[in-house]
């Protein structure tokens, strides 16, 4: 017996195949669900969430202020979104947390239930705090700092880092008006042919390159 026949027998044994007159409708329903699933994955750019590209976080436009404030911070050069906002103890926990967090964010965004002021929830706070210490452990445990900072042990264990370091990395005022213009285009909200170089300047640069090439 072939594998296909064995699979077909399995389906009929457990009544997973509808009666013959309902099969066309069931086929259409399954195809519709599958097609809508592919469309939603394409529309949401879901594949980008498997990467560490910070611009994946602005697929939902409500996160644009957070993205732009990060690009204006010193953390832009040393850490991206996943460095701070997902666990790093093992790869399975990392992607499980991303999937769980992403499903929650997508659901809230779809029903338009997002708050005006976005704040990290308790699970995210624990992850961010852990990553702060992971990256800055030498500063947190520095013996010299403990010698001249009052209540150093309590401040680094009983409080979260951003109670004091409130400007890192998103700034205290998280709005587009607080950070000025964004030169770097956001791929999720920009045409594919968008360039930060004006057309007239690009044409001028190209003509100069052609002149130099012809003069050689």
JONOR-V508094 format. One record per backbone hydrogen bond with DSSP energy under -1.0 kcal/mol. NH is the residue of the N-H (numbers start at 1). CO is the residue of the C=O. Records with the same first field share a line. If there is no record, write none. Layout:
NH=CO ; CO
This chain:
6=2
7=3
8=4
9=5
10=6
11=7
12=8
13=9
14=10
15=12
16=11
22=19
26=22
27=23
28=24
29=25
30=26
31=27
32=28
33=29
34=30
35=31
36=32
37=33
38=34
39=35
40=36
41=37
42=38
43=39
44=40
46=41
48=45
49=46
50=47
51=48
56=53
57=54
58=55
59=56
63=60
64=61
67=63
68=64
69=65
70=66
71=67
73=70
76=73
77=74
78=75
79=75
84=81
85=81
86=82
94=90
95=91
96=92
97=93
98=94
99=95
100=96
101=97
102=98
103=99
104=100
105=101
106=102
107=103
108=104
109=105
110=106
111=107
113=108
125=121
126=122
127=123
128=124
129=125
130=126
131=127
132=128
133=129
134=130
135=131
136=132
140=136
141=137
146=142
147=143
149=145
152=149
155=151
156=152
158=154
163=160
164=161
165=161
166=164
168=165
175=173
189=186
190=187
194=191
202=198
203=199
204=200
205=201
206=202
207=203
208=204
209=205
210=206
211=207
212=208
213=209
214=210
215=211
